[in-house]
Amino acid sequence: MPDPLSRTPASTAGFAEYIEKYSGNIYTLSRLLLGQGTEAEEAAVKSFTELYEPYLRTRCDAQSFSLQAYRECIRHCSLIAQGRKSRISAGLSWEDQLVHALRYGLRLSLADISLILKKNLPELKAQIRQMREQLAAQAEIPTASLSVG
C-alpha cells in the first residue's frame, strides 16, 4: 500500500516497485548478451526509461511489465550489439544467444521464454536442441597445440 504521506504519486511508487523487482534480471540479461561494462548498464537503464511513460498510461500488471522489460532489454542489447564489430559468442547466432541467456543464464522456464520471444514451444524446443548439438559439436573439435616439444 502506498505511503499516504509520500510526495511520490502512487503510480510512480508502483513503477519503482517493479524496477526493484526486475532490475536484477534485466541487468543480468544485458550482461549476458553484451558482457561486463557500461554498455550492459546502459541497456538496462534504457529499458526501464523506455517503459516509464507506457507504464503511466496503462498501469500494467507484474507479468506484462516483466514481459515488456525483457523485450525492451533485448531490443536495446540488439541495437548495441549491431553497433559493434561482428562478435558472435561461441559461434551462436543472435537468436541462439538470446535463448541461451534466457534459459541457462537466467534459468527461465520454456513457457516464459516462449512468451518473451513470441515463439511457440515446439519451435523453441527445436531451437534449443539444435543449439545444444551445435555447442556439443564445437566442444568435440580438438584444439591443436602449436608448441614445439
TARAKA-V490404 format. One record per pair of residues at least 12 apart in sequence whose ideal C-beta (glycine too) atoms are under 10 Angstrom apart, sorted by sequence separation. I is the first residue (numbers start at 0). J is the second residue. If there is no record, write none. Layout:
# TARAKA-V490404
I/J
I/J
This chain:
# TARAKA-V490404
0/12
1/13
27/39
29/41
30/42
81/93
88/100
100/112
26/39
29/42
30/43
54/67
80/93
110/123
25/39
26/40
28/42
29/43
50/64
53/67
54/68
98/112
101/115
109/123
112/126
1/16
28/43
29/44
97/112
101/116
109/124
112/127
26/42
27/43
29/45
77/93
80/96
25/42
26/43
29/46
50/67
76/93
98/115
25/43
26/44
28/46
49/67
50/68
53/71
97/115
98/116
109/127
24/43
25/44
49/68
97/116
23/43
26/46
50/70
73/93
76/96
77/97
98/118
22/43
25/46
26/47
46/67
47/68
50/71
76/97
102/123
21/43
22/44
25/47
46/68
49/71
50/72
94/116
101/123
46/69
48/71
49/72
22/46
46/70
47/71
73/97
76/100
94/118
102/126
103/127
21/46
22/47
25/50
43/68
46/71
47/72
49/74
98/123
102/127
21/47
45/71
46/72
49/75
45/72
46/73
48/75
73/100
99/126
103/130
18/46
43/71
46/74
69/97
73/101
98/126
99/127
102/130
18/47
21/50
42/71
43/72
45/74
46/75
97/126
98/127
17/47
42/72
45/75
46/76
42/73
44/75
45/76
95/126
99/130
18/50
42/74
43/75
69/101
94/126
95/127
98/130
99/131
14/47
17/50
18/51
39/72
42/75
43/76
45/78
41/75
42/76
45/79
92/126
95/129
96/130
41/76
42/77
95/130
99/134
14/50
18/54
39/75
42/78
69/105
94/130
14/51
17/54
38/75
39/76
42/79
38/76
41/79
42/80
69/107
92/130
95/133
91/130
95/134
11/51
14/54
21/61
25/65
28/68
32/72
39/79
10/51
13/54
14/55
20/61
24/65
28/69
32/73
38/79
89/130
92/133
13/55
17/59
33/75
38/80
69/111
73/115
91/133
11/54
17/60
21/64
25/68
29/72
32/75
33/76
69/112
72/115
73/116
90/133
91/134
10/54
11/55
14/58
17/61
20/64
21/65
24/68
25/69
28/72
29/73
32/76
33/77
38/82
70/114
89/133
90/134
10/55
13/58
16/61
20/65
24/69
27/72
28/73
31/76
32/77
38/83
66/111
69/114
70/115
89/134
10/56
13/59
18/64
21/67
22/68
25/71
26/72
29/75
30/76
33/79
34/80
65/111
69/115
70/116
90/136
91/137
8/55
17/64
21/68
25/72
29/76
32/79
33/80
68/115
69/116
70/117
90/137
10/58
13/61
16/64
17/65
20/68
21/69
24/72
25/73
28/76
32/80
66/114
67/115
89/137
9/58
34/83
62/111
65/114
66/115
89/138
14/64
17/67
18/68
25/75
29/79
33/83
65/115
13/64
17/68
21/72
63/114
66/117
34/86
62/114
33/86
34/88
32/88
31/88
32/93
32/96
31/96
32/97
31/97
32/99
31/99
32/100
28/97
31/100
32/101
30/100
31/101
29/100
28/100
31/103
32/104
27/100
28/101
31/104
30/104
31/105
28/104
24/101
27/104
28/105
27/105
28/107
24/104
25/105
24/105
23/105
24/107
28/115
